[in-house]
C-alpha cells in the first residue's frame, strides 16, 4: 500500500539532547494513525519534522513522496495541521474566519465561497456559519479548526490533541468527523493525543513513543499481544444436525476448553491464535459455531502495563 509518511532512522538532536532517536515510521494512505506517548517522548518534534518546520539531524523523511526539509512549501500545500488550541478572530463569524483563511490559501471568489460552504457542512456547522467565533465552545472551535484544515482539500491532516478539554458529546462529534475524513475523502490522518479512549476508538493503527524512540507500532491487537501476551475468546456451539452436541468429540479439539452447557448449546473458551483451525475442526465434528467473541485489548491496559515495567 502507498505510504503517506515514511521515515527511516529519523533523528533530531539539540546539542547533547536527542529529541527523536532513529525513528522508523510508516503511515499508509487513507488510514488514521495514532501517535501516543508521554510528554517529552518526541511526538511534537516528529510532527515538526514532518511539516518541514524543523530539519532532521540525520535520517530520512518523506511526506506524500516529498522531503519536507527541501520542499516545505509543497508539503504544507498538501497537508493540514490543527494545533491543540485553535485561534480565530473572535469578532468574526465562522464564515468570515474561513473566508479569510481561504484567501490566505489562494482561494478567491466562487471557489472560496464553495470551499467555505463545503467545509462548514462537513463539520456540521452550517447553522452557526454566521455566529461570531467568540461565542463557540471548545468543541465547536475544534470543529471550526477542522473546517479550516479542510479548506485546501489536504491529502494528509495532522491533529494535535483535537479532543482535549472537550465534553463527551463534543468528543464523539470530533471522532466521527475524523473517521469520515478518512473513509469518505480518503484523507490520511495522523492523530497525536493523550486521550487513549479516543485513539482506540478512531485509529486503525497506533505508534507509542517513549524517551525519543518508537517502542511499539501496529494495530491495538498486535501491540496488545506483544506486550500482554495471547488471549482467548469464547465460542458458543450448536449441533449441526438433529442430534445433540457430541461433547466427547469437541473435547478432543486442541485449544478448546472450559466447556459449559447451556440448553441446546455449549460454550467454550479457545486460544485466539488457533481460531481458524478450531472453527474448522468444530464444523468437522458436525457442529456449528453460532457466536464467537474475542477478548479485546485496551490501550489503557497496554499503556499501564508497559510503563509500569520500564
N, C-alpha and C positions, 0 to 999 in steps of 0.2 A: 504494500500500500504506500502511496506517495506521502512524503513527510512534509509537514508544515514547519516543523522545527527540528534541527539536528545539531547536536553539539558533540564534540569529541575532545576529551581531556581539557575542557574549558576551565581556565584558571584566571583568577583575578587577585592580585596581591596589592596591599597598601603598605609599603615599607616591609616590615618583618611579619605583618599580619596577613594571613591568607583568608580572604572572604569567601572564595569559591575555589574548590580544590579538585581539579581533573574531573569535571562533570561530564558524564556521557548521558545525553538525554535525547529521546526521540518522541515527538508528538505527531500523531497521524492526522492527516487532513480530515476534517469533519468530526473529530472526537472532542469530548470535553475532558480535559486533563486537569487533575487537582494537584497543586504543589503545596505540600504541607511541611511543617517544621516549626520549632520554637523560635522566638526572637533571636536574631544573630546567627541563624542557621545558614544564611546565604541566599534566601529567596529573593529579596529585593535587589541584591547585586546581580543575580542571574537575570532578572527582568530588565534591569538597566542595560545589560549587555545585549539582550535580545532586541531591545529598541534602539541600539546604537548610541545610547547616552553615556555609556562607559566602555572603554576599549579593553579587551582581554589582555592579560599579561602574557598568556600563551594559550595554545589550543585553537580550535576552530569552532565557528558557529555559523549556521545557515538558517535564515528565516525566509520561508517561501522561495528558497533557492538563492537568496541574496546574502551577501556579507554585510551585516548591519554597520560595521565599523567603516566600510568603504562606500556603502550605498544607503546611508541612513535615511535620506530623503525618500528614496524609493520604498524602503521598508515602512516608514511612517505613513506613506500614502496608501499602503495596502493593509495596514494594521490599525486597530483601535485600542486605546488604553484608558481604563477607568480607575482612578485612584479611590482610596477608601473614603475620603471626604471630598465630595464634588462641590465646586464653587460655581455659582451662577450670579448674574446681576439680579439682585433681589427685587428691584422695582420693575424689571421687565417681565413680561408674561413668558410662559413656556414656549409659545410660538416665536416670540421675539428673540429669546435667547438662542433658540435653534437656528433661526434665520441668520443671526449674526455669525454663528459658528459655521453655517453653510457657506456664507460669503468668504470666511477665512479659508475654507477648503476649496474655494474656486467655483462654487456653485452660484449661479445667478438666475434671475428671472423665473420663468416657469419651472425650470429644472430644480431650483432651490425650493420653490413652493411645494412641488411634488415630493421632494425628499423629506421636507419637514413634516408634511401631512402623513406620509407613509411611516415615518419613524414614530410619530405620536400614536398612530393607530396600532403599530406593532407592540408598543409598550403599554397599550390600553390607557392612554392619557388624552385622547381626543376631546373628551368632555371638559377637561381642565386646560385646554390649549391656551385660553385667554385669561387664565388666572396668574397673578404675579408669583414668581418663583419663591418669594419670601414667605408665602402662605403655605408652602408644602412641608409635609412631614419628611423625616429622614428617608423613609421608604420611597416616597414619591420623588424625592430628589435623586435617589439612586436610579429609579426608573427613567427619569428625565436624562440622567447621565448615560444610561444605556441608549436612549434615543439619540443623544449627541454622538455616541460612538458609531451608531448605525448609519448616520447621515452619508458617509462616504462609501457605504457598502463594503466593509472590510472583509478580507479573507481570513484574518486572524484577529481575535479580540483577547486582550489580557485584562483580567479583572482582579483588582487587589482588594480583598476583604469586602465584597459587594453586599454582604448581608449583615455586617457588623452594626450593632446598635439598632436593629430594625425589629419591630414587633413580629410575632409568629405569622400573622396574615401577610404582612409585607414580605417576609422571607419566602413564603410559598409563591408569591407572585414573581419575585425575582428569579427563583429557581425554575419556575415554569417558563419564564422568558428565555433563560439560558438554554434550556433543553430545546425550545423552539428555534432558537438561533442556529443550533447545530443540526437539528433534524429537518427543518423546513428550508433553511437558507444555506445549509452546508458550511456554515462558518465554524472554523476551529476555535475552541475556547480554552484558554489557559486560566485557571481559577486558583489564585493564591489565597488561602484562608486558614484561620484557626478554628473555624466552625465545622467540627468533624461531622456532625449530622448533615449539614448542608452538602458537604463534599461527598459523603457516602450516597446521598440521595440523587445527586445530579451527574456525578463524574463516571466516565467509562473506565478510566484508569487513574492511578494516583502515583506520585513520587514523594517520598519522605526524605527531607534533608535534615542533617544533624552535623553540627560542627564543620560546616563548609562542604560536606560531602553528601552525595545521594546514597542513602543506606538501604533503600528498598524501592522497587518500582514495578508496577504491574496492576492487574485487577485486584480488587479488595480480597477476592477469594485466593488468588495466587499469593499475595503478601501474607494473608492470614495463615495459609498452610505452611509457608516457610517459617513464620515466627511462632505460631501456636500449634503447629502440627495438624495432621489429618483429623477430620471429624466425621462422625457418622450421621446418617439421616434415619428416617423411619419410612416404612413402606407398608401399606395395607393391601392384603392379598385376598382375592376371592377365587372360588372354584371356577374352572373354565368349562365345566360340564354339569350334568345333573347331579352328580355325586358330591360328597363332602370333600373338603380340602384334605389332601394327603400330607399330613404334618410330618410323617416319617421321611418322605422324600425331601420336603423343604428343609428339614433339619440336617440333611447331608450337604446342603449348599454352603460352600466355604464363604465366610464373611457375612452370613445371615444369622442373627442371634436374638436372644431375648424375646422369644415368641409369646404373644398374648392373644388369646382367642376372644373375639367379641361378636356374638351372634353367629352369622354365617361367614364371617371374615376373620382373618388372622393378621395381626400387626407384628412387625419385627423390626429390629434395628439392623442397619447394614453399613458396611465400610464404603465411604463415598468414592474412594479411588477405584473400587471394583464395581461401580454402579452398572455399567453396561453389561458386564458378564453376569452379574447377579440377576438382572432383569431377564436376560436371555434364558438362564437356567430355570427361573421360575416358570416361564412360559413352556419350556420343555417338560416341566413336571405336570403340565396340564392345568396350570393355574394362571390367573390374570392379576397383574399389579394395577390396582384401581386408584391408588393415591400414593404419591411419593413426595416426601418433604425432606429437603436438605437442611442442614444446620448452618445458618449464615454466620459469617464473621462480621464483627463491628469494628469500625475504625477506632472507636474509643478504647475497645479492649486491646486491639493491636498496639495502639499508642501507649497505653498504660503498661502493658507487658514489656514492650521494648525499652521504654525509658526508665522502667523500674530496674532493669537488668544492666543498663550501661553505666 
